[in-house]
């Protein structure tokens, strides 16, 4: 066929299945139908597929090293994640190689290639906001390098992941905003391709629906849009905003700065809720109400799962775990009282009618 060394990803694309499915078929693993297994083996023989010798050597000899791919270290959240991972890795006698991609898919691709060339026993990764193609992770799967995604999941790959259960946390945020007298609530979202952005957006929408409030699409702004602050200011000036639900604490900080520049009082004029419970949430004034994510626990759990995969490479079992969040109320939102509850009921009736 005029091709170079045939890879598992080549077979997967031709058959329209995942690389992990092809890998399991070739190794006679479970969770695959006999029909699919037969098709994979026939195509592999036809194309002259030969297993990667480096992958075979990895199965026989471990390097006792683990790769960790993070977006950055500037956010305290990922520092806590690192602490959790490092605790488990040290306890189990492994060494940790840490790289960052700074939101760039190209840097992430180079990071996975470098870690694979170093023959790490497994990789924990929080993929980049700019990542739209996951073939570099498929290459790792082909080489039998276990992967555990952290803080974000990927529907395109059969891998384990550990995330926080953001959906109910967002609903709880909206519940509090409504019960404390707000009904004109906007959402400032994160990067479009991140699973966390989608989940928090969905939680915002469901929170409104649960409280009998309709979703107004112009009330949804994207923090990646250069003009989001201008659009936000316009909505505030028109009197259409009494609360802001933000993708993370840094977006919430920016929103509060815009409100201060407009001489709007937080929370008297506009309430604001963030997400993650970064240190900035307590350092800023007013202190920020936010949804706390157990970052360190998530790091520990991701490392524990990865080590399980390293020790059980013949198993097809996957772990898809969601850790609970916790709403932390501070000064940027109104307190719930009988008066504000009555006020919220009136607002809901007006918006519904």
LOPA-73181 format. One record per atom (N, C-alpha, C): x negated, y negated, z negated. Coordinates in steps of 0.2 Angstrom, whole numbers, padded with zeros to 4 digits, always signed. Layout:
REM LOPA-73181
XYZ
...
***
This chain:
REM LOPA-73181
-0004+0006+0000
+0000+0000+0000
-0004-0006+0000
-0011-0005+0000
-0015-0011+0000
-0015-0015-0006
-0014-0012-0012
-0014-0015-0018
-0020-0013-0022
-0022-0017-0027
-0027-0015-0032
-0025-0010-0037
-0028-0010-0043
-0026-0006-0048
-0018-0007-0050
-0015-0002-0050
-0007-0002-0051
-0007-0003-0059
-0002-0008-0061
-0001-0009-0068
+0006-0007-0069
+0007-0006-0076
+0014-0004-0078
+0019-0010-0076
+0016-0016-0076
+0021-0022-0074
+0023-0021-0067
+0019-0019-0063
+0020-0018-0056
+0026-0012-0055
+0025-0007-0059
+0031-0002-0059
+0037-0005-0062
+0037-0008-0067
+0043-0011-0070
+0046-0016-0065
+0043-0020-0062
+0046-0025-0057
+0050-0021-0052
+0046-0016-0049
+0049-0012-0043
+0056-0009-0045
+0056-0006-0052
+0061-0002-0054
+0067-0006-0057
+0065-0013-0059
+0070-0017-0062
+0071-0015-0070
+0065-0013-0073
+0066-0011-0080
+0060-0015-0084
+0060-0014-0090
+0055-0018-0094
+0048-0014-0094
+0043-0017-0095
+0036-0014-0095
+0036-0008-0101
+0039-0010-0107
+0039-0005-0112
+0043+0001-0110
+0048+0000-0106
+0052+0006-0104
+0048+0011-0100
+0044+0008-0095
+0039+0011-0091
+0034+0015-0095
+0031+0011-0100
+0026+0014-0104
+0029+0020-0108
+0035+0019-0111
+0038+0025-0115
+0039+0031-0110
+0041+0030-0104
+0042+0035-0099
+0036+0039-0097
+0031+0035-0096
+0024+0038-0095
+0021+0042-0100
+0023+0040-0107
+0020+0043-0113
+0025+0048-0115
+0031+0049-0112
+0036+0054-0114
+0039+0052-0120
+0040+0045-0121
+0043+0043-0127
+0050+0043-0127
+0053+0041-0133
+0060+0042-0134
+0064+0036-0131
+0071+0035-0132
+0075+0030-0130
+0075+0029-0123
+0074+0034-0119
+0074+0033-0111
+0078+0039-0109
+0083+0038-0104
+0086+0043-0101
+0082+0047-0096
+0084+0053-0095
+0079+0058-0091
+0079+0055-0084
+0085+0052-0081
+0085+0049-0075
+0080+0044-0074
+0079+0039-0079
+0075+0033-0078
+0067+0036-0079
+0066+0041-0083
+0060+0044-0084
+0057+0047-0077
+0062+0050-0074
+0060+0054-0068
+0058+0048-0062
+0062+0043-0062
+0061+0038-0057
+0054+0034-0058
+0052+0033-0065
+0046+0030-0067
+0040+0035-0065
+0041+0041-0066
+0035+0046-0065
+0034+0047-0057
+0040+0047-0054
+0039+0048-0046
+0036+0042-0043
+0038+0036-0045
+0035+0030-0043
+0027+0029-0045
+0026+0031-0051
+0019+0031-0053
+0014+0035-0049
+0017+0041-0047
+0013+0046-0043
+0012+0044-0036
+0018+0041-0034
+0018+0038-0027
+0013+0032-0026
+0012+0028-0031
+0008+0022-0031
+0001+0023-0033
+0000+0029-0036
-0007+0031-0039
-0008+0028-0045
-0004+0027-0049
-0005+0024-0056
-0009+0028-0060
-0014+0024-0063
-0019+0028-0068
-0019+0024-0074
-0019+0027-0080
-0019+0023-0087
-0025+0019-0087
-0024+0013-0091
-0030+0009-0092
-0034+0012-0097
-0041+0014-0096
-0045+0017-0100
-0046+0013-0107
-0046+0006-0106
-0047+0002-0112
-0041+0003-0117
-0035+0004-0114
-0029+0005-0119
-0030+0012-0122
-0032+0017-0119
-0033+0024-0122
-0038+0023-0127
-0044+0019-0126
-0049+0019-0132
-0046+0015-0138
-0041+0011-0137
-0038+0007-0142
-0034+0012-0146
-0031+0017-0143
-0027+0022-0147
-0031+0026-0151
-0038+0027-0149
-0042+0031-0153
-0046+0028-0158
-0047+0021-0157
-0052+0018-0162
-0049+0011-0163
-0048+0009-0169
-0046+0002-0171
-0051-0002-0173
-0050-0009-0171
-0055-0014-0173
-0054-0017-0180
-0048-0016-0183
-0047-0019-0189
-0046-0026-0189
-0044-0029-0183
-0043-0036-0182
-0036-0037-0179
-0033-0043-0181
-0026-0045-0179
-0027-0052-0176
-0023-0053-0171
-0023-0060-0168
-0017-0063-0170
-0017-0070-0171
-0011-0074-0173
-0011-0080-0169
-0006-0081-0165
-0005-0086-0160
+0000-0091-0163
-0001-0097-0165
+0003-0102-0167
+0003-0108-0163
+0009-0112-0163
+0009-0118-0160
+0004-0123-0162
+0003-0124-0168
-0002-0129-0171
-0003-0128-0178
-0007-0132-0181
-0008-0132-0189
-0005-0139-0192
-0003-0144-0188
-0001-0150-0190
+0005-0150-0194
+0009-0145-0193
+0016-0144-0196
+0014-0140-0202
+0016-0142-0208
+0015-0138-0214
+0019-0131-0214
+0024-0131-0210
+0028-0125-0209
+0024-0119-0207
+0020-0121-0202
+0015-0115-0199
+0009-0114-0203
+0007-0119-0207
+0002-0117-0212
+0005-0112-0217
+0011-0113-0219
+0014-0108-0224
+0015-0101-0221
+0017-0101-0214
+0017-0095-0211
+0010-0091-0211
+0005-0095-0209
-0002-0093-0209
-0004-0090-0216
-0002-0093-0221
-0003-0091-0228
+0000-0084-0229
+0006-0083-0227
+0010-0077-0228
+0006-0071-0224
+0005-0073-0218
+0001-0068-0214
-0005-0066-0217
-0009-0071-0219
-0016-0070-0221
-0016-0065-0228
-0011-0066-0232
-0011-0062-0238
-0010-0055-0237
-0006-0053-0232
-0005-0046-0231
-0011-0043-0227
-0014-0047-0222
-0019-0045-0218
-0025-0043-0223
-0027-0048-0228
-0032-0047-0232
-0031-0041-0237
-0025-0040-0239
-0023-0035-0244
-0025-0028-0241
-0024-0028-0234
-0024-0022-0230
-0031-0021-0227
-0036-0025-0228
-0042-0025-0226
-0043-0026-0218
-0039-0030-0216
-0040-0032-0209
-0043-0039-0208
-0045-0041-0202
-0048-0048-0201
-0043-0051-0196
-0043-0058-0197
-0038-0062-0193
-0041-0067-0189
-0039-0066-0182
-0041-0071-0177
-0036-0076-0176
-0037-0083-0177
-0031-0087-0176
-0032-0092-0170
-0027-0093-0166
-0028-0097-0160
-0021-0101-0160
-0022-0107-0157
-0016-0112-0156
-0015-0113-0148
-0009-0114-0146
-0007-0116-0139
-0005-0123-0138
-0003-0126-0144
-0001-0133-0143
+0005-0134-0139
+0009-0129-0138
+0015-0130-0134
+0014-0128-0126
+0008-0127-0125
+0006-0125-0118
+0006-0118-0116
+0010-0116-0111
+0010-0109-0108
+0003-0107-0106
+0000-0112-0102
-0007-0110-0100
-0012-0108-0105
-0012-0112-0111
-0016-0111-0117
-0014-0104-0120
-0008-0103-0120
-0005-0097-0123
-0008-0091-0119
-0007-0091-0112
-0010-0086-0108
-0017-0084-0109
-0021-0090-0110
-0028-0089-0111
-0029-0086-0118
-0025-0088-0123
-0026-0085-0129
-0024-0077-0130
-0019-0075-0126
-0017-0068-0126
-0023-0064-0122
-0025-0067-0117
-0031-0063-0113
-0037-0063-0118
-0039-0068-0121
-0045-0068-0125
-0044-0063-0131
-0038-0063-0134
-0037-0058-0140
-0037-0051-0137
-0034-0050-0131
-0034-0043-0129
-0041-0041-0127
-0045-0045-0124
-0052-0044-0123
-0056-0042-0129
-0054-0045-0135
-0058-0044-0141
-0055-0037-0144
-0050-0034-0141
-0048-0028-0143
-0045-0028-0150
-0041-0033-0151
-0037-0033-0158
-0032-0028-0158
-0031-0026-0164
-0026-0020-0165
-0019-0022-0164
-0017-0028-0164
-0010-0031-0164
-0010-0038-0164
-0005-0041-0162
-0004-0048-0161
+0003-0051-0164
+0002-0056-0168
+0008-0060-0171
+0008-0066-0167
+0014-0068-0164
+0014-0074-0160
+0021-0078-0160
+0020-0084-0160
+0025-0089-0160
+0024-0093-0153
+0028-0091-0148
+0026-0093-0141
+0028-0100-0140
+0025-0103-0135
+0025-0110-0134
+0032-0113-0131
+0033-0119-0133
+0040-0122-0130
+0039-0122-0123
+0033-0122-0120
+0033-0123-0112
+0033-0116-0109
+0033-0111-0113
+0033-0104-0110
+0039-0102-0106
+0039-0100-0100
+0045-0098-0096
+0044-0091-0093
+0038-0089-0093
+0036-0083-0090
+0032-0079-0095
+0034-0073-0097
+0031-0069-0102
+0027-0063-0100
+0024-0063-0094
+0020-0058-0091
+0014-0057-0095
+0011-0062-0098
+0005-0061-0102
+0006-0057-0108
+0012-0057-0110
+0014-0052-0116
+0015-0045-0113
+0018-0045-0107
+0019-0038-0104
+0012-0035-0103
+0007-0039-0101
+0000-0036-0101
-0002-0033-0107
+0000-0036-0113
-0002-0033-0119
+0002-0027-0121
+0008-0027-0119
+0012-0021-0120
+0009-0015-0116
+0007-0016-0110
+0004-0011-0105
-0002-0008-0108
-0006-0012-0112
-0012-0010-0115
-0011-0007-0122
-0004-0006-0124
-0002-0003-0130
-0005-0008-0136
-0005-0014-0135
-0006-0019-0141
+0001-0021-0144
+0002-0019-0150
+0009-0021-0153
+0009-0028-0154
+0015-0031-0153
+0017-0038-0153
+0023-0039-0158
+0022-0044-0162
+0028-0046-0167
+0029-0053-0166
+0035-0055-0163
+0036-0062-0162
+0038-0065-0169
+0036-0071-0170
+0037-0075-0176
+0041-0082-0175
+0046-0083-0179
+0050-0089-0179
+0054-0090-0173
+0053-0086-0168
+0057-0086-0161
+0057-0079-0158
+0063-0077-0156
+0063-0071-0152
+0063-0072-0145
+0062-0066-0141
+0062-0066-0134
+0066-0060-0131
+0072-0062-0128
+0076-0057-0125
+0073-0053-0119
+0068-0056-0116
+0065-0053-0110
+0061-0047-0112
+0059-0046-0119
+0054-0041-0121
+0057-0037-0126
+0055-0030-0126
+0057-0026-0131
+0051-0026-0137
+0052-0031-0141
+0047-0031-0146
+0050-0033-0153
+0047-0032-0158
+0049-0033-0165
+0049-0041-0166
+0053-0044-0170
+0052-0051-0172
+0055-0052-0179
+0053-0058-0182
+0055-0060-0188
+0057-0068-0187
+0063-0069-0189
+0065-0076-0188
+0069-0078-0194
+0071-0084-0195
+0076-0086-0200
+0083-0086-0197
+0088-0085-0201
+0095-0085-0199
+0097-0092-0199
+0096-0095-0194
+0097-0103-0193
+0105-0104-0192
+0108-0100-0189
+0115-0101-0187
+0119-0103-0194
+0120-0098-0199
+0124-0100-0205
+0121-0106-0208
+0114-0107-0208
+0112-0113-0211
+0114-0120-0208
+0115-0120-0201
+0118-0126-0198
+0125-0127-0199
+0129-0121-0199
+0136-0122-0201
+0137-0125-0208
+0133-0122-0213
+0133-0125-0220
+0131-0132-0220
+0127-0135-0215
+0125-0142-0215
+0131-0146-0213
+0134-0143-0207
+0140-0147-0205
+0146-0147-0210
+0147-0141-0213
+0152-0141-0219
+0151-0147-0224
+0144-0147-0226
+0143-0152-0231
+0144-0159-0228
+0142-0161-0222
+0143-0167-0219
+0151-0169-0219
+0155-0164-0217
+0162-0165-0216
+0165-0166-0223
+0163-0162-0228
+0166-0162-0235
+0164-0169-0238
+0158-0172-0236
+0156-0178-0239
+0159-0184-0235
+0163-0183-0231
+0167-0189-0227
+0165-0190-0220
+0161-0186-0217
+0159-0188-0210
+0163-0183-0205
+0164-0186-0199
+0167-0183-0194
+0164-0184-0187
+0160-0190-0186
+0157-0191-0180
+0150-0189-0180
+0149-0183-0179
+0142-0180-0181
+0139-0179-0174
+0133-0181-0173
+0129-0180-0167
+0123-0175-0169
+0121-0171-0164
+0116-0166-0164
+0110-0168-0160
+0104-0169-0163
+0098-0170-0159
+0094-0163-0159
+0094-0160-0153
+0091-0154-0152
+0084-0153-0151
+0081-0147-0150
+0074-0146-0149
+0073-0144-0142
+0067-0142-0140
+0065-0139-0133
+0070-0134-0131
+0072-0135-0124
+0077-0131-0122
+0076-0123-0122
+0070-0121-0121
+0069-0114-0120
+0067-0110-0126
+0067-0114-0132
+0066-0110-0138
+0072-0107-0141
+0072-0101-0143
+0078-0098-0146
+0080-0102-0152
+0076-0105-0156
+0078-0109-0162
+0082-0115-0160
+0081-0118-0154
+0085-0123-0152
+0092-0121-0150
+0092-0116-0147
+0099-0113-0145
+0103-0111-0151
+0100-0108-0156
+0103-0105-0162
+0106-0111-0166
+0102-0116-0167
+0104-0122-0171
+0109-0126-0167
+0109-0126-0161
+0114-0130-0157
+0120-0126-0157
+0120-0119-0157
+0126-0115-0158
+0129-0116-0165
+0125-0116-0170
+0127-0117-0176
+0131-0124-0177
+0128-0129-0174
+0131-0136-0174
+0138-0135-0171
+0139-0132-0165
+0145-0132-0162
+0150-0128-0166
+0148-0122-0169
+0152-0118-0173
+0154-0122-0179
+0150-0125-0182
+0151-0129-0188
+0157-0134-0187
+0157-0138-0181
+0162-0142-0179
+0168-0139-0178
+0168-0133-0174
+0174-0129-0173
+0178-0127-0180
+0173-0125-0184
+0176-0122-0190
+0180-0128-0194
+0177-0134-0194
+0180-0139-0197
+0185-0143-0193
+0188-0140-0188
+0193-0143-0183
+0191-0149-0180
+0184-0150-0178
+0182-0156-0175
+0180-0153-0168
+0181-0157-0163
+0179-0156-0156
+0172-0157-0154
+0169-0154-0150
+0162-0155-0148
+0162-0161-0142
+0159-0166-0143
+0158-0171-0138
+0151-0171-0135
+0151-0169-0129
+0144-0168-0126
+0139-0174-0126
+0142-0180-0126
+0138-0185-0127
+0135-0186-0134
+0137-0182-0138
+0135-0183-0145
+0129-0178-0146
+0127-0174-0141
+0121-0170-0141
+0115-0173-0137
+0110-0174-0141
+0104-0177-0138
+0098-0173-0138
+0094-0173-0134
+0088-0169-0134
+0082-0173-0136
+0078-0170-0141
+0072-0174-0143
+0066-0174-0138
+0067-0170-0133
+0062-0169-0128
+0063-0175-0123
+0069-0178-0123
+0071-0183-0118
+0067-0190-0121
+0064-0193-0116
+0060-0199-0118
+0065-0204-0121
+0071-0204-0118
+0076-0209-0120
+0081-0208-0125
+0079-0202-0129
+0084-0200-0134
+0085-0206-0139
+0080-0209-0141
+0081-0214-0146
+0085-0220-0144
+0084-0222-0137
+0088-0227-0134
+0096-0225-0134
+0097-0219-0132
+0104-0216-0132
+0107-0216-0139
+0103-0214-0144
+0105-0213-0151
+0107-0220-0153
+0103-0225-0152
+0104-0232-0154
+0111-0234-0151
+0112-0233-0145
+0118-0235-0141
+0124-0232-0145
+0124-0226-0147
+0129-0223-0150
+0131-0226-0157
+0125-0227-0160
+0126-0230-0167
+0129-0237-0166
+0127-0241-0162
+0129-0248-0161
+0137-0248-0159
+0139-0243-0155
+0146-0242-0153
+0150-0240-0159
+0147-0238-0165
+0151-0236-0170
+0154-0229-0170
+0151-0225-0166
+0153-0218-0164
+0149-0213-0169
+0145-0215-0173
+0141-0210-0177
+0141-0212-0184
+0143-0207-0188
+0142-0207-0195
+0138-0202-0199
+0135-0197-0194
+0131-0192-0197
+0126-0189-0191
+0120-0187-0193
+0116-0184-0188
+0113-0178-0191
+0114-0173-0186
+0111-0166-0188
+0105-0165-0183
+0099-0163-0186
+0093-0163-0182
+0090-0156-0182
+0087-0155-0176
+0083-0149-0175
+0078-0147-0180
+0074-0153-0182
+0069-0152-0187
+0068-0158-0192
+0064-0158-0197
+0063-0163-0201
+0060-0169-0198
+0055-0168-0193
+0052-0173-0189
+0056-0177-0185
+0061-0174-0182
+0066-0177-0178
+0071-0181-0182
+0072-0179-0188
+0076-0182-0193
+0073-0188-0196
+0066-0188-0197
+0062-0194-0199
+0063-0199-0193
+0062-0197-0187
+0062-0202-0182
+0069-0205-0181
+0074-0201-0182
+0081-0204-0182
+0082-0209-0188
+0080-0208-0194
+0080-0212-0199
+0076-0219-0198
+0071-0218-0195
+0067-0224-0193
+0071-0229-0188
+0074-0226-0183
+0078-0230-0179
+0084-0233-0183
+0087-0229-0187
+0093-0232-0191
+0090-0238-0195
+0084-0237-0198
+0081-0243-0202
+0080-0249-0198
+0077-0248-0192
+0076-0253-0188
+0082-0257-0186
+0088-0254-0186
+0094-0257-0184
+0098-0259-0191
+0095-0259-0196
+0098-0261-0203
+0104-0257-0205
+0103-0251-0203
+0109-0246-0205
+0106-0243-0211
+0111-0242-0216
+0109-0239-0223
+0110-0231-0222
+0105-0227-0225
+0106-0220-0225
+0106-0218-0232
+0112-0215-0235
+0117-0212-0231
+0124-0216-0231
+0123-0222-0233
+0130-0226-0234
+0133-0227-0227
+0129-0229-0222
+0132-0230-0215
+0131-0223-0211
+0126-0220-0211
+0125-0214-0207
+0121-0209-0212
+0124-0203-0212
+0120-0197-0216
+0116-0193-0211
+0110-0190-0214
+0105-0187-0209
+0103-0180-0213
+0103-0175-0209
+0101-0168-0211
+0096-0166-0206
+0090-0163-0209
+0085-0160-0205
+0085-0153-0205
+0079-0150-0204
+0078-0142-0204
+0071-0140-0205
+0070-0136-0210
+0063-0133-0211
+0061-0135-0218
+0062-0140-0221
+0060-0143-0227
+0052-0143-0227
+0050-0147-0223
+0043-0149-0222
+0041-0154-0228
+0035-0155-0230
+0033-0160-0235
+0036-0167-0234
+0037-0169-0227
+0039-0176-0225
+0046-0177-0228
+0050-0171-0229
+0057-0172-0232
+0057-0175-0239
+0052-0174-0243
+0052-0177-0250
+0048-0183-0250
+0043-0184-0245
+0039-0190-0245
+0042-0196-0243
+0047-0195-0238
+0051-0201-0235
+0056-0204-0239
+0058-0210-0238
+0063-0213-0241
+0069-0216-0237
+0075-0213-0238
+0077-0209-0243
+0075-0202-0242
+0074-0198-0248
+0072-0191-0247
+0077-0187-0243
+0075-0183-0238
+0079-0179-0233
+0082-0173-0236
+0089-0173-0234
+0093-0167-0235
+0091-0162-0229
+0090-0156-0230
+0087-0151-0225
+0089-0144-0226
+0088-0140-0221
+0089-0133-0222
+0082-0130-0223
+0081-0126-0229
+0074-0123-0230
+0073-0117-0227
+0068-0116-0224
+0066-0109-0221
+0060-0106-0225
+0061-0100-0226
+0056-0096-0230
+0050-0094-0226
+0046-0099-0224
+0040-0099-0220
+0035-0093-0222
+0033-0094-0228
+0028-0089-0231
+0030-0082-0231
+0036-0081-0233
+0039-0075-0233
+0040-0072-0226
+0041-0076-0221
+0042-0074-0214
+0035-0072-0211
+0030-0075-0213
+0023-0073-0211
+0021-0067-0214
+0023-0066-0221
+0021-0059-0224
+0025-0053-0220
+0031-0055-0219
+0035-0049-0216
+0033-0047-0209
+0031-0053-0205
+0029-0051-0198
+0022-0047-0199
+0018-0049-0203
+0012-0045-0204
+0013-0038-0206
+0018-0037-0211
+0019-0030-0213
+0022-0026-0207
+0026-0029-0203
+0029-0025-0197
+0024-0024-0192
+0019-0028-0191
+0014-0027-0186
+0010-0021-0188
+0008-0021-0195
+0004-0016-0197
+0007-0009-0197
+0014-0009-0198
+0018-0003-0197
+0017+0000-0190
+0018-0005-0185
+0017-0003-0178
+0010+0000-0176
+0005-0003-0179
-0002-0001-0178
-0002+0006-0180
+0001+0007-0186
+0000+0014-0189
+0005+0019-0186
+0010+0017-0182
+0015+0021-0179
+0016+0020-0172
+0010+0020-0168
+0011+0018-0161
+0015+0022-0157
+0016+0029-0159
+0020+0033-0155
+0028+0032-0156
+0029+0028-0161
+0036+0027-0162
+0039+0021-0158
+0045+0022-0156
+0049+0016-0152
+0053+0012-0156
+0053+0013-0163
+0057+0009-0167
+0055+0001-0167
+0060-0003-0167
+0059-0010-0167
+0062-0013-0173
+0059-0019-0176
+0062-0022-0181
+0064-0029-0179
+0070-0031-0180
+0073-0037-0178
+0076-0040-0184
+0072-0044-0188
+0074-0047-0195
+0076-0054-0195
+0081-0056-0199
+0083-0063-0200
+0083-0064-0207
+0078-0069-0209
+0078-0071-0216
+0083-0076-0218
+0086-0076-0224
+0091-0082-0225
+0088-0089-0226
+0092-0094-0225
+0090-0101-0226
+0093-0103-0232
+0092-0109-0234
+0095-0112-0240
+0096-0120-0239
+0102-0123-0239
+0103-0130-0239
+0100-0133-0245
+0096-0138-0244
+0093-0142-0249
+0096-0149-0248
+0100-0152-0253
+0103-0158-0253
+0099-0163-0257
+0097-0169-0253
+0094-0174-0257
+0097-0181-0255
+0093-0186-0254
+0096-0193-0254
+0099-0195-0247
+0098-0192-0242
+0100-0194-0235
+0107-0192-0233
+0110-0189-0238
+0117-0187-0237
+0122-0189-0243
+0128-0190-0242
+0133-0192-0247
+0134-0186-0251
+0136-0187-0258
+0138-0182-0262
+0145-0180-0260
+0147-0174-0262
+0154-0172-0261
+0158-0174-0267
+0164-0178-0266
+0168-0180-0272
+0175-0179-0269
+0180-0180-0274
+0187-0180-0272
+0189-0185-0267
+0186-0191-0268
+0187-0197-0264
+0184-0195-0257
+0178-0193-0256
+0175-0191-0250
+0179-0186-0246
+0181-0181-0250
+0185-0175-0248
+0192-0178-0244
+0195-0182-0248
+0201-0185-0245
+0200-0189-0239
+0194-0193-0239
+0192-0197-0233
+0190-0192-0227
+0187-0187-0228
+0185-0182-0223
+0192-0179-0220
+0197-0178-0224
+0203-0175-0221
+0206-0180-0217
+0206-0186-0219
+0209-0191-0215
+0206-0192-0208
+0199-0192-0208
+0195-0192-0202
+0196-0187-0197
+0197-0181-0200
+0198-0175-0196
+0205-0175-0193
+0210-0178-0196
+0217-0178-0193
+0217-0183-0188
+0213-0189-0189
+0213-0194-0184
+0209-0192-0177
+0204-0188-0178
+0200-0186-0173
+0204-0180-0169
+0208-0176-0173
+0212-0171-0170
+0218-0173-0166
+0220-0179-0168
+0226-0182-0166
+0225-0187-0161
***
